[in-house]
Amino acid sequence: MIYHITSRSRWAQAQAAGLYRAPSLESEGFIHCSRLDQVLDVANNFYRDQSDLLLLCIEEGELESELRWEAPAHPKPITAGAIAATARFPHLYGPLKVGAVTAVMALEATADGDTFTLPSGLP
């Protein structure tokens, strides 16, 4: 299982189209994804002050686009040392078919609004 953070509106557009295309697919050539143990570091470093976020739970075996495990595309996160330059992240080189997403969960900030917590019941 891999994970991707997106907005409710982008996910609604994907459901209507049957395919999800993150803005990074156009600008960088791939969709950023994470392992479960990487999700909070990514959320806390790149999604602060954003609300209405969803966490897509993606079944790797259902992917049609190529998946590569690579070094972080953004090696200098906001929180120093939170994401190691030696870490490997799943990058999806093509659109994500909606059917590969097995669960969609709200990604909520903590009460202080500065950090995120993982939703309960993650697959």
N, C-alpha and C positions, 0 to 999 in steps of 0.2 A: 504494500500500500504506500502510495506517495500522496502528497498534499499540496494544494495551491490556494492562496488567498486571493480573493476577488471581491468586487462590490456586488450588491444585490442587483443593481441595474445591468451590469455586464452579464451576470449569470442569467437574468431574465431574457436578454437578447440572445444568448447562446441557446437557451431552451427553445426559443422560437425558431432559430436557424438549424438546430441539431448539431452545431459545432461551436466550440468556444475558441475565440482568438484573443489572447491577451495583447495589450498594446506592445509588449516586448517582442511578440512574434514578428511584428513589422519592423520595429526599431533595432532589435538585436538578433533576430532570426530564430528565437526559441521562446518557450514559455517557462518561466522560473517555477520550479517545484521544490519540495523539501521532504525529507524523512520526518517522521513524527518528532524525533528529538531535536530537530532543527526549527520547527514551526515557531516556537516562542521567540527565539533569537531573531528570526526574520521579521516577525510581526513587531517586536519591540524596537527594531532598528529601522525599519522602512515604512511602517504604517502608523506611527504615532500621530495622534490628533485626527485620525480618520475613524469614522463610525460607519455603521451599516455594512460591515464586512462579513463575508462568508468564508468558511473553510471547506473546500472541495476535497472529498476523500476519493482517490482515484485508484482503481484496480489496474496495476501494471499489465497484467495479462490481457486486458481488453483494449490496450492502446493500438492504434493503427499507425501513428506517427512514430518516428525514431526517438528512442529515449537514450540519452547519454549521461553518464555520471562524470561531472567535471568540477574543476575548481570554482569557487564562487565568482560570479561575474562582477560583484561589487565587493572587492576585498577590503575596503575601508568602511566598515559600518559605523554608525553614529556612536554606539556604545563600544568603546575601545576594547579589543580582545574578545568580543562576544562571538564573532565568527572567525574561526581560524582560516588562514589562507590555504592551509593544507586540507581542509574539509572538502568532501565531494558532494555535490548537489545534483539531483536529477533535473535535467533540462530536456524539454520536449520540443523536438524540431519539426513542428507542424501543428495543425489545429488539434484540439482535444475533442473527440466525439463525446457527446453528452452521455451516451450509454456507458462509457467507461467510469463515470462518476457514480459511486455506489451510495454515497451519503453526502448531504449538504448541511452544514451546521453553522449557527451564528458564532462569530468570533468576537467576543465581548471584551472591552477594556475593564480593568479592575476599578474599584470605587474611586481611586485617585485619578483615574483616567490616563495615567502615564505608562502603564504596562498592560499586557493581555494575559488571559488565562485560557488554558485549553478547555474546550467544551467537554462535558462529561459524556461518557458513552461512545467515545471515538472508536471506530473499527481499527 
